[in-house]
Amino acid sequence: MKNRKSPLIGATNTFEQSLTKPREEKHVLRLYIAGKSGRSILAISNLKKICKEYLKNNYELEIIDLFQFPDLAQVEQIIAAPTLIKESPLPLRRIIGDMSNTEKVLSGLNLK
Amino acid sequence: MSKIANANTTIKLPKSPTGITGFDEITLGGLPTGRPTLVCGGAGCGKTLFGIEFLVRGATQFNEPGVFMSFEETIEELTINVASLGFDLNKLIKQKKIALDHVHIERSEIEETGEYDLEALFIRLEYAIDSIGAKRVVLDTIESLFAGLPNQLILRAELRRLFRWLKEKGVTAIITGERGDETLTRQGLEEYVSDCVIMLDHRVTEQTSTRRLRVVKYRGSVHGTNEYPFLIDESGFSVLPVTSLGLEHKVSNERISSGIPALDDMLEGKGYFRGSTVLVSGTAGIGKTSIAAHFAAAACKRGERVLYFCFEESPKQLIRNMLSIGINLEPWVKKGLLQFQASRPTLYGLEMHLAVTHKFVNEFKPNVVVLDPINTFVTNDKEFELRTLLMRIIDFLKVKQITALFTSLTRSDCGLEGSDAGISSLIDTWLLLRDIELNGERNRGIYILKSRGIANSNQIREFDLTDKGVKLRDVYIGANGVLTGSARIAQEAHENSEMLARKYEIEFKIREIERKRKELEAQVEAMRTDFKSEETEANKIIEEEQQMMKQLEQDKKVMATSRKAEF
């Protein structure tokens, strides 16, 4: 993605590189919760566990309480809580729920 | 409408006026304040617009800001869509009177990983409500959530919570829902929103579409239960609460001319009552429009405003045609006293016609309305609907004290009176134009079939369309009824010659008597002369006799003296 403006050959190289090391791009994740409810806490701990196990340290996780930033719900098009937004790598995904179904979380994160 | 307003004060349930024309009348005040209302209907029936107008009117007329949460259209789309109705959403958003939020759910982006709730939606809605202090909320169409979120159980529980939350929040809300197969809404939202349910409908019958609105349910309030036609046009939504009218309209004793002096004469010499309903029915080409045009022109001459609906001719054609019988309508059009509304009856459904009529009448505020003709609206099998339509139009016009003239084309193969019998009871004055076929001719006859409150003439009069308008002819009654056309002319000639003959006879008689008088006088004179001469003769004789007697006496005396005798 970084070499979008480079010549065709450069682009091809980048593409090939990305094919050989697909897992290396950093995951940018944002978890939106609605207050410190049991469900929120469960989601946070579940998510942290999964990240530690599958993403090693190659991720960024931000946890945002919508009660503190209510305007973000509209900006980020969030209706359910908790909602995890996977900003990158693309495609953008919204993973909703308390993250107790690890299989589905992984599929949402494109790790499986 | 003041009666309805009074009735409203006895009802405890507070209501928020929608500002939608007519709707507040059928619901006696608007939507229930602080409660959610479900507006359901099929695609394209105007649910979104109803919601938008509720908010815009609330923000602009009732100082109640509102939040519009759209689950389908984006903010840009909405703004553009309603701009055509004269609503400037951007301005209202800037003024913080309206907040728009587009909830976009992309099914493919979402992965469910366990328990969740819609708290984020609540937060979002609350934030929007609080940011402008909203009193009104529209959720359009919340059922889209069902397509975006797979877990129906959670969704249903959350919706129930949402509507309860809206009530607690005290906002007057409209929730729209797509119509389902057997239920009011596809997802059964009526289970959750049960205070007030409004159904919008968009039906197509015989290729014409009509929009209808019905208040299915209104907890704690009386409401009109009928299906009301409504319009969506450049000024927004308008519902017609026409059947709510009673027969309580004022009546006028004022009389207005029909525009034809001889016809006025048949109506006690004064014409129609103001605010009455006149029906002119007759077969094709008999002159219905001409009579209508006379009436229109006469009203304009009095300085009144006339709204002329023509369903068969274009205004230009009508003006041209009327010019040929000496009625010039053009100046009145230019003066703004006469307005034509021409459209094919098939353009809209019946209800739509009603709505359009309402709209134009409200805009133009005429004294006289002409509908020419009414029965092209429908074919015979829809008589009931035509009747309802007319009843509504008539009621509406009567309340406004507008004199209405309808023309109606009757088919010659069925009875003239029969074909219009269905609407007869609605009509105050009914002029029947009929062609009288006699001696191989067709002539025009007019008579007043009925005229409520007027001692009308019972004559069938013949009339002609001359270059000076409709002229009623004198009545000639022969052995076979009224004489018309050449039979009338023959009768006229016959009567003329008879009159002439009589005149001669009288003159003759006068001369005769004169002659006789002269004769008599001559005789009298002659007799008098005779008498005179005889009298003179007699006097002479009498005198001679007396002379003789005197002589005799004298002679006797002389003789006695001579004899010295005593007497």
HADDOCK unambig.tbl for C-alpha pairs under 7 A between the chains (distance, minus, plus):
assign (segid A and resid 34 and name CA) (segid B and resid 119 and name CA) 6.46 0.50 0.50
assign (segid A and resid 34 and name CA) (segid B and resid 120 and name CA) 6.60 0.50 0.50
assign (segid A and resid 70 and name CA) (segid B and resid 123 and name CA) 6.03 0.50 0.50
assign (segid A and resid 70 and name CA) (segid B and resid 124 and name CA) 6.18 0.50 0.50
assign (segid A and resid 70 and name CA) (segid B and resid 127 and name CA) 6.11 0.50 0.50
assign (segid A and resid 71 and name CA) (segid B and resid 124 and name CA) 6.87 0.50 0.50
assign (segid A and resid 71 and name CA) (segid B and resid 127 and name CA) 6.74 0.50 0.50
assign (segid A and resid 73 and name CA) (segid B and resid 120 and name CA) 6.39 0.50 0.50
assign (segid A and resid 73 and name CA) (segid B and resid 124 and name CA) 5.56 0.50 0.50
assign (segid A and resid 74 and name CA) (segid B and resid 124 and name CA) 6.08 0.50 0.50
assign (segid A and resid 77 and name CA) (segid B and resid 103 and name CA) 6.26 0.50 0.50
assign (segid A and resid 77 and name CA) (segid B and resid 104 and name CA) 6.25 0.50 0.50
assign (segid A and resid 78 and name CA) (segid B and resid 120 and name CA) 6.15 0.50 0.50
assign (segid A and resid 78 and name CA) (segid B and resid 121 and name CA) 6.90 0.50 0.50
assign (segid A and resid 79 and name CA) (segid B and resid 118 and name CA) 5.57 0.50 0.50
assign (segid A and resid 79 and name CA) (segid B and resid 120 and name CA) 4.60 0.50 0.50
assign (segid A and resid 79 and name CA) (segid B and resid 121 and name CA) 4.20 0.50 0.50
assign (segid A and resid 80 and name CA) (segid B and resid 116 and name CA) 6.54 0.50 0.50
assign (segid A and resid 80 and name CA) (segid B and resid 117 and name CA) 5.51 0.50 0.50
assign (segid A and resid 80 and name CA) (segid B and resid 118 and name CA) 4.24 0.50 0.50
assign (segid A and resid 80 and name CA) (segid B and resid 119 and name CA) 6.09 0.50 0.50
assign (segid A and resid 80 and name CA) (segid B and resid 120 and name CA) 5.16 0.50 0.50
assign (segid A and resid 80 and name CA) (segid B and resid 121 and name CA) 6.49 0.50 0.50
assign (segid A and resid 81 and name CA) (segid B and resid 116 and name CA) 5.69 0.50 0.50
assign (segid A and resid 81 and name CA) (segid B and resid 117 and name CA) 5.51 0.50 0.50
assign (segid A and resid 81 and name CA) (segid B and resid 118 and name CA) 5.90 0.50 0.50
assign (segid A and resid 81 and name CA) (segid B and resid 119 and name CA) 5.74 0.50 0.50
assign (segid A and resid 81 and name CA) (segid B and resid 120 and name CA) 5.48 0.50 0.50
assign (segid A and resid 82 and name CA) (segid B and resid 116 and name CA) 6.23 0.50 0.50
assign (segid A and resid 92 and name CA) (segid B and resid 109 and name CA) 6.78 0.50 0.50
assign (segid A and resid 93 and name CA) (segid B and resid 109 and name CA) 4.64 0.50 0.50
assign (segid A and resid 93 and name CA) (segid B and resid 110 and name CA) 6.16 0.50 0.50
assign (segid A and resid 94 and name CA) (segid B and resid 109 and name CA) 5.51 0.50 0.50
assign (segid A and resid 94 and name CA) (segid B and resid 110 and name CA) 4.74 0.50 0.50
assign (segid A and resid 94 and name CA) (segid B and resid 111 and name CA) 6.22 0.50 0.50
assign (segid A and resid 95 and name CA) (segid B and resid 110 and name CA) 5.65 0.50 0.50
assign (segid A and resid 95 and name CA) (segid B and resid 111 and name CA) 4.64 0.50 0.50
assign (segid A and resid 95 and name CA) (segid B and resid 112 and name CA) 6.00 0.50 0.50
assign (segid A and resid 95 and name CA) (segid B and resid 113 and name CA) 6.76 0.50 0.50
assign (segid A and resid 96 and name CA) (segid B and resid 110 and name CA) 6.97 0.50 0.50
assign (segid A and resid 96 and name CA) (segid B and resid 111 and name CA) 6.04 0.50 0.50
assign (segid A and resid 96 and name CA) (segid B and resid 112 and name CA) 5.05 0.50 0.50
assign (segid A and resid 96 and name CA) (segid B and resid 113 and name CA) 5.94 0.50 0.50
assign (segid A and resid 96 and name CA) (segid B and resid 116 and name CA) 6.71 0.50 0.50
assign (segid A and resid 97 and name CA) (segid B and resid 112 and name CA) 5.81 0.50 0.50
assign (segid A and resid 97 and name CA) (segid B and resid 113 and name CA) 4.89 0.50 0.50
assign (segid A and resid 97 and name CA) (segid B and resid 114 and name CA) 4.44 0.50 0.50
assign (segid A and resid 97 and name CA) (segid B and resid 115 and name CA) 4.75 0.50 0.50
assign (segid A and resid 97 and name CA) (segid B and resid 116 and name CA) 4.39 0.50 0.50
assign (segid A and resid 98 and name CA) (segid B and resid 113 and name CA) 6.32 0.50 0.50
assign (segid A and resid 98 and name CA) (segid B and resid 114 and name CA) 5.09 0.50 0.50
assign (segid A and resid 98 and name CA) (segid B and resid 115 and name CA) 5.39 0.50 0.50
assign (segid A and resid 98 and name CA) (segid B and resid 116 and name CA) 6.33 0.50 0.50
assign (segid A and resid 99 and name CA) (segid B and resid 113 and name CA) 4.87 0.50 0.50
assign (segid A and resid 99 and name CA) (segid B and resid 114 and name CA) 5.74 0.50 0.50
assign (segid A and resid 100 and name CA) (segid B and resid 113 and name CA) 6.13 0.50 0.50
assign (segid A and resid 100 and name CA) (segid B and resid 114 and name CA) 5.55 0.50 0.50
assign (segid A and resid 101 and name CA) (segid B and resid 113 and name CA) 4.99 0.50 0.50
assign (segid A and resid 101 and name CA) (segid B and resid 114 and name CA) 5.98 0.50 0.50
assign (segid A and resid 104 and name CA) (segid B and resid 111 and name CA) 6.86 0.50 0.50
assign (segid A and resid 104 and name CA) (segid B and resid 113 and name CA) 5.59 0.50 0.50
assign (segid A and resid 105 and name CA) (segid B and resid 113 and name CA) 6.03 0.50 0.50
assign (segid A and resid 108 and name CA) (segid B and resid 111 and name CA) 5.85 0.50 0.50
